[in-house]
């Protein structure tokens, strides 16, 4: 069964609707949304990002929203998803 989610692209006024299946990984959602390769996907502002290879189907509702943003830089080191 497919779900449709909204991907909000940080720094832009753009929201992209993406269909996902139970096997869809966070990295695939970023590609479908047209995000740069150095972006990560988070469930909400201030929440830890999903891992690139994490399947998020069970963690979002149909019609839910996620946020795509550049990988955070902490102390000069990129902090990528779990």
Buried (B, 14 or more C-beta within 10 A) or exposed (E): EEBEBBBBBBEEEEEBEBEBEEEBBBBBBBEBBEBEEEBBBBBEEEEEBBBBEBBBBEEBEEEBEBBBBEBBEEEEEEEEBE
